[in-house]
């Protein structure tokens, strides 16, 4: 396959994922509102917000890192989606996945938060600094069970290639990693909640706590870039989970319901459970999910 | 209160490693460039892209959730199930950097006027101001108070007034609809008017705020 075609497919993937992400954001907020007995925003409101934010003036310059923060954040989402095979067996929608891509993807999962920490740290706003400190603490706590469950999967298949891992799960539902390695699957589902920026783990961005946390100083197009990433990143992450734990997808009709149901898992939990404080959420991640993650590695090694 | 010179003059601050850092508050903490009139404002007729942008701006109004007077309590019902304003594209943001609409909810004491001016200047343009209640129009029941301002539009460019003491949430929603209509028609140019008549607004502000201990323009 020629490089031009691959780049075109990559752009198409990005376009699809961004639109799906924006729509899901709108629908999710609608669901939250309906549960609260409100009418809620229009489901296409995220699009309007995005256009409006890009059409505002950029006021302040705080330095180079302030500019790079949102770009790093967007890079993590875009990088994640470009190195995940979207459709198993499709040459075009395998994008740039290669053997050993799982290591790169683990890096991309954390990269955005670090970039954001540097960027909002330079804004000089105390609320940003507090927000980022909370965010890093919480993401790190969620990352430990996440990486443990991923390691368990890598050990199980003796492979660091996501395409190979998907290929090994193709012979039936019972061959999905979630059923062959249930401990890792449950750990990963619990860790999944930690980085979806939804309740109960959304104290970092919650407007009611300290004014909005890390992006306090970000406005206009900077905020637009962050919003774009907020659409892309959760969908990319969901597709990664579908690939690793739920048998991947050989076609679009298989991918869409799987990814949608997995995405809704975080929405349902977010609608039902109230918000944790940062210390509570760190304790929560370091109890049951951490124990399950360690157990899954022990099991996969000795059983 | 410290004087202006004291607050904004250069000073030596001890660093972490025992070294000394010179801080120039005007340049290090604030941006002192005066606001400029936008290109959109100078155009005789709005282009198609301007119209599209104006439509997006009108359908996505983010309010700075900052209550200066008793009218702030009339804003809260707009977030609740009864008058859910989110369905009209109106949302609340906790920081002036991300807000488009400054809702001045009722009387402004001199102390809050100072904060309101700074918050307004930190918002990215195009930005809008809405005055709630008769206090912002002519002082209302505080017309002869020694400590509150009477007319808001001497100090900030107001787009829409909502009359009443206090206006009900319904009239607030009506005011927001009017603001949306003005923005769609390309009349939401408060920030440009502020830039155009900057000296007049600053003179008014300094006349009433006797101890002016901030830079002239603080983004």
Interface residues (C-beta under 8 A of the other chain):
Chain A: X33 X36 X37 X38 X39 X40 X41 X42 X45 X48 X49 X51 X52 X55 X56 X57 X58 X59 X60 X61 X127 X207 X211 X212 X215 X216 X217 X218 X219 X220 X223
Chain B: X31 X38 X52 X53 X56 X57 X59 X60 X65 X80 X81 X84 X86 X87 X89 X91 X92 X93 X94 X95 X97 X98 X100 X122 X124 X125 X126 X219
